[in-house]
């Protein structure tokens, strides 16, 4: 169930966030929701560097993404 939420945020931050959302093809609501999910769940990312922890979850991969195949293809192209 979705619920509306009113937030008070600096206008310049909103403009930057809207621009970012448009560039990434996501809604501002989706970005904020994903961020709230990320910061409220216990994460196994505590052993990651702070910079890397900030970007975890920023990329949404397709359901059929095959990490093993993509990594193998990348390494073959790089080394062969």
VONULO-164198 format. One record per residue (C-alpha): x, y, z; residue in one letter; residue number from 1. Coordinates in Angstrom, 3 decimals, always signed. Each point is the difference from the previous one (the first is absolute). Example, Ala and Ser with C-alpha at 12.3 -4.5 7.8 and 13.67 -1.06 7.14 Angstrom:
<sites>
<<+12.300,-4.500,+7.800>,'a',1>
<<+1.370,+3.440,-0.660>,'s',2>
</sites>
This chain:
<sites>
<<+0.000,+0.000,+0.000>,'x',1>
<<+1.389,+3.376,-1.003>,'x',2>
<<-0.390,+3.019,+2.293>,'x',3>
<<+0.664,+3.666,-0.698>,'x',4>
<<+2.709,+1.696,+2.039>,'x',5>
<<+0.643,+3.721,+0.323>,'x',6>
<<+3.633,+1.024,+0.313>,'x',7>
<<+1.662,+3.354,+0.466>,'x',8>
<<+3.160,+0.125,-2.109>,'x',9>
<<+2.057,+2.898,-1.307>,'x',10>
<<-1.184,+1.033,-3.467>,'x',11>
<<+3.481,-0.290,-1.528>,'x',12>
<<+0.320,-3.575,+1.273>,'x',13>
<<-3.376,-0.879,-1.516>,'x',14>
<<+1.024,+1.394,-3.387>,'x',15>
<<+3.247,-1.992,+0.046>,'x',16>
<<-1.834,-3.152,+1.069>,'x',17>
<<-2.636,+0.433,-2.725>,'x',18>
<<+2.735,+0.436,-2.587>,'x',19>
<<+1.748,-3.139,+1.263>,'x',20>
<<-3.259,-1.960,-0.065>,'x',21>
<<-0.673,+1.060,-3.580>,'x',22>
<<+3.527,-0.948,-1.110>,'x',23>
<<-0.295,-3.444,+1.583>,'x',24>
<<-3.533,-0.649,-1.247>,'x',25>
<<-1.484,-0.336,+3.484>,'x',26>
<<-2.484,+1.988,+1.986>,'x',27>
<<+1.065,+2.061,+2.970>,'x',28>
<<-2.399,-2.043,+2.137>,'x',29>
<<+1.704,-3.221,-1.094>,'x',30>
<<+3.447,+1.364,+0.832>,'x',31>
<<-1.091,+1.162,+3.444>,'x',32>
<<-1.846,-3.263,+0.698>,'x',33>
<<+3.063,-2.065,-0.979>,'x',34>
<<+2.202,+2.168,+2.190>,'x',35>
<<-2.312,-0.391,+2.987>,'x',36>
<<-0.096,-3.766,-0.499>,'x',37>
<<+3.776,-0.067,-0.206>,'x',38>
<<+0.661,+1.991,+3.176>,'x',39>
<<-2.603,-1.817,+2.088>,'x',40>
<<+0.866,-3.610,-0.719>,'x',41>
<<+2.866,-1.818,+1.593>,'x',42>
<<+2.607,-0.162,-2.672>,'x',43>
<<+3.015,-2.193,-0.522>,'x',44>
<<+1.709,+3.006,-1.581>,'x',45>
<<+1.446,+1.186,+3.316>,'x',46>
<<+3.388,-1.387,-1.007>,'x',47>
<<+0.014,+2.111,-3.184>,'x',48>
<<+1.709,+3.348,-0.267>,'x',49>
<<-2.247,+3.007,+0.667>,'x',50>
<<+0.230,+1.115,-3.645>,'x',51>
<<-1.018,-3.414,-1.300>,'x',52>
<<-2.791,-0.301,+2.582>,'x',53>
<<-1.521,+3.232,-1.342>,'x',54>
<<-0.440,-1.405,-3.509>,'x',55>
<<-1.245,-3.473,+0.925>,'x',56>
<<-3.488,-0.355,-1.445>,'x',57>
<<+0.372,+2.867,-2.451>,'x',58>
<<+0.032,-2.316,-3.014>,'x',59>
<<-3.096,-2.006,-0.843>,'x',60>
<<+0.932,-3.068,-2.059>,'x',61>
<<-2.511,-1.829,-2.195>,'x',62>
<<-1.613,-3.143,+1.433>,'x',63>
<<+1.752,-2.180,-2.594>,'x',64>
<<+3.483,+1.485,+0.597>,'x',65>
<<+2.596,-2.791,+0.051>,'x',66>
<<+2.936,+1.251,+2.050>,'x',67>
<<+2.162,-3.059,-0.661>,'x',68>
<<-0.471,+0.273,-3.779>,'x',69>
<<+0.640,+3.761,-0.030>,'x',70>
<<+3.151,-0.327,+2.097>,'x',71>
<<+1.328,-2.822,-2.169>,'x',72>
<<-0.729,+1.970,-3.185>,'x',73>
<<+1.736,+3.068,+1.391>,'x',74>
<<+3.103,-1.955,+1.018>,'x',75>
<<+0.173,-1.857,-3.309>,'x',76>
<<-0.188,+3.257,-1.933>,'x',77>
<<+2.569,+1.624,+2.255>,'x',78>
<<+2.543,-2.810,-0.038>,'x',79>
<<-0.473,-1.739,-3.349>,'x',80>
</sites>
